[in-house]
Amino acid sequence: MELVLASASPRRRELLGQICRGFRILPSAIDEAPPPGPPADVVVALALAKARAVAGGVPDAVVLGADTLVAVDGEILGKPDGAAEAVRMLRRLRDRRHEVLTGVAVVRARARRERTAVVRTQVTMRDYSDAEIEAYVRTGEPLDAAGAYAVQAGGGRLVAAVAGCYTNVVGLPLTTTRALLESFGVSVLPRG
């Protein structure tokens, strides 16, 4: 059974490659601006919209969509619109705990089957300096990451602790994704 990843994210591609081989990548073209609502509802809605948008063109395939965001004090932080917003986000997260949520959706259009899940991970940031923020933002890396940091790369230096699923913070919770794919009959690599 063909598996399609509805994402252009290199991080999701790399993570999915740890549990599956031979999948195709067809990024969705949906508007990724977070709609109003509770963070868990937002990530599920966006993940499902991505998967559905692609599934219509490959009705026999199993399509995987995902969306990740950061929530702090009820405020949703997606990808920053520019360097100034990245600085604002990183200042907001400094020396605090926040939640990273990823919505995962699996859709098979012809079978009219859809399943979704939300994974939450608590992340605590260090009390880093404004100079550290500015140096990190100058790398450009924060501009392509929810909450303006990439834990698996340079942004990892800003993190004090991760409580929960690390791959969720990177962008695709592998244990949950594996279970969803298996429920659709997708062949996954053995755990190891």
N, C-alpha and C positions, 0 to 999 in steps of 0.2 A: 504494500500500500504506500502510495506516494505521500511524503511529508513535505509541507511547504512552510517556511518561516516567513511571516508577514512583517518583516522588519529589515531595515538597512543597518541596524546597529552591529558593529563589528564585535562588540562584547557579547551580545546575544548569540551571534553566529558561533563564536568561539565556545561559549558555554554549552550550547546545544550540541556542538560537535563532541563534547565529552560524554554524551549519553546516546547519540544517534549518528549514524553515517548515511551519506547519500541523500540528504535533504536538499530541496531547492529553495532559493531565496527570491521572494517576490514582495518587495516593500509595498505597503499600502500608501495611498495618497490622501488619507483623511486629515482633517484639521486636528492637530494634537493639542490645541489650547484646552486646558482643563475646564469642563463645564462646572457650573455651581453644584455644590453638594458635598456630602461627607467624603473624605479622602478615599475610603474603601469603595464606595459607589463609583467614584470618578475613575479609579484605575480599572475597575471591572468594565465600566462602560467604554473606556477608550480601548482596552485590550479586545473586547468583543467587536467594536466597530472596525478595528484593524483586521481582525480575522475574517469578519463577514465581507468586508470590502474586497478581499483577495479571493475568498472562497467562491464567490459568484463566477469567477473566471476559470476555476479548477474544481468543478463540483464533485469529482470523485476523490479528490485529495483530502487529506487531513491537514487543516491549516491551523498553525499556532500563532497567536497574537499575544503581545505582552505590553504593559505600560508600567513605568516606575515613577514614583514621585516621593517627595519628602514632605512631611507634615510636622510643623512645630507650632504649638499653641493654637491649633485649629487652622493655621494658615498653610495653604498648599504652595510648595515651592517646586516648580517644574524646572525646565532648562532656562537659564537666564537669557534675556534678550540682548545682552551686551556686557561689556566689562564692568560698567558702573553697577548694574544689577547683580552681577556675580559678587562684587565686593560687598554690596548690601546684604546679600544672602549669607555670605560667609561670616560677616559680623553678627548677623542674627543667630547663627548656629554656634558661635564661639562659646566654649565653656558650658555647653548645655547638652541635654539629651533631646533627641528627636526621633521620629519614627520614619522608616523607609517602608513604603508599601509597593508591592508589585501585584498587578492584576494579570492573571494568565487565562487565556481563553483558547479553547480548542473547538473547531467547527468542521463539520463535514456536511456540505450543502446538500448533496443528493440524498443523504440519509436523514436530513433535517435533524441533525444532532448537534448539540452545543453543551459544553461544560465549562464552568469557570471556577476560579479559586482566587483568593487573596492571601498573600503572605506578608506578615509584618515583622520587622526587625528593629530593635532599639539600637541606636548609635549615639555614643557620647563623644563630643568633640573636645579637644584640648583647649586650653586658654592660650591660643596662639596670638601673635602680635599683628598689628596692622601691616607691618613690613612683610611678614610671612604671607598675609593675604594678598598684598599687592604683587609680590614676587610670583606667587602661584597663579594669579589671574593673568599675569604677563605671559605665562606659558601657553595660554589659549585653551588649555585642557578643561577648565570649568565651564566653558561655553557649550559643551556638548554633554552635560551631565545634570541630572535632576539634583537640585540643591546646590549646584555649582561645585561639586567635588566628585572625583573618581577615586573610590576607595582602593581599587586595584592598581592605581598608578600613583602619581604625585600627591593626590589628595589623601592618600593613606597616612601621610605624615601629619595630617591635621586631626586624625581620629585617635581618641584615647581608648575606646572599647566598642566592641560589637557584641550584642546579646541577641542571638538567634541565627538565622540563616545568612551566612556571608554571601553566597551567590545571589541571594535576593538583593543585597545592597549593590552588587555589580550590575544586576539587571534581569536575572532569570533564576528563580528559585528551583534548583535542579531536582530535589526530591519530589516536590509537588508537580513539576512539569513531567517527570518520569511517570508518576501515577496517572496523570491525566492522559498522556499518550498511550500508556498500556491499556487504559480503559477503552481506547478506540482501536486497539489491535495493532498499534504501531510497534515495530520491533525496536527495542532499545538495547544498548550494550549492557552486558552483565555488570553488576556492581563490583567494584574492585578497589 
